[in-house]
Amino acid sequence: MMKKYYLFSILLISFILFPSIANAEDMFTCDYKEKARLNAIASNIVVSIDYIEKSNSVEFIVTLSNLHPDVYIVDSVKNKSYYYNEKSSNPNEIKLKGYKNGVTVRYEVHTVDRICRETLLLSKYATLPPFNKYYKDPVCKGLSEISLCKKWVRVNYSYEEFKKEVDKHKKNQLPVEETKEDEDYLFDILQFYLKYYIYILPSIALFSVGLIIVLNRKKDFRF
């Protein structure tokens, strides 16, 4: 009788505990509604780029805006994490410096929530273009259209190598034609006509009259 009582008690306790265990699992998993909310927060974060040019170098400034207390950001280049700082004068924004030009920085957005912490919500990117420190050099004067003299282009030459490459381009440039040959030829004809038209017009008139007389005579000899 006692065994049956113990068995009944175990079954009863199991029925009572199983729903609680199921609810406990829900409590320790990242709910889809919470994921959707966090994803919306992550999507709202904006990455913008600015720069300051100093002599022959450039300093990039990356601004992360619309930060939120429920998320933090991991910088893939510096391997640092940035959190919402309530004590900051502008906690919704952070400005980052010290990046090299010509790199792409990935910012991974995670949540501070322990349950969803392992979930990567979103990645944001900042592409910092390569900077040509020679683009203002005097050798580039009048050559802003060639690649070596553009501002945002990668140039790995030393200064001496750079000057040699630009000089090569100058030597290979074809001279620009001032005028076309056809235009020159027509202009010469017009100039000749304007200079001698007093003599040309009477000659044309006499030739025309002579031609008419000859044609009329030929008609008279026809039968």
C-alpha positions, 0 to 999 in steps of 0.5 A: 500500500505504501509503495502505491502511495509513493508511486502516486506521489511521484506521478503527481509531483511530475505533472506539477513540475513539468509545466514549470520546467517548460516555463523555465526554459522559456525564461532562459531563451531569447524570445523572438519578440525580444529579438525583434525589438532588439533588431529594431534598435540595432537597425536604428543605429547610424554610422557616418564618416567625416575627416580632417585634413592636416598637411599631408595626412588625413584623420577620419572621424566615425560617428555612431548615432542613435545608441541605446542602453539595451545594446553595445557595439564591438569594433572589429579593428580596435577590438573594443566595445562601446556602451551607452554612457548615461554620464556623457553629454550626448549618450546617444552618440559616440565619436571614434578616431585613430583609424588608418585610411583605406580600411573597412571597419565592422561594428557588431551590435550586441545586446546587454541582455544576458539571455540574448547576449550571444546573438549578433543583432546586426553589423554596421560598416564604415569604409574609409577611402585611401588617401593620396598624400601627393595629390597637392604636389606641384608636379600634379598641377594641371593633371588632376584627371590622372589617377596618381593625382587624385585625392582618394586613391592608393599610392604606394610609391616613394616621392621620387618614384611618384614624380617619375611616374607622373613624368612618364604620364606627361611624356606620353600625353599627346599634344592637343590639336588647336584646330582641325585640318578641314577647318583650316582648309575651308578658312583658307578658301574663304580668305582667298575668296574675300581677297580676290572676289572682285576678280573672281566674280567677273571671270565667273560671269564671262565664263557663264555667258560664253557657255550659254552662247556655245550651247545656243549655237549647238541648238541652231545646228540641229535639224 
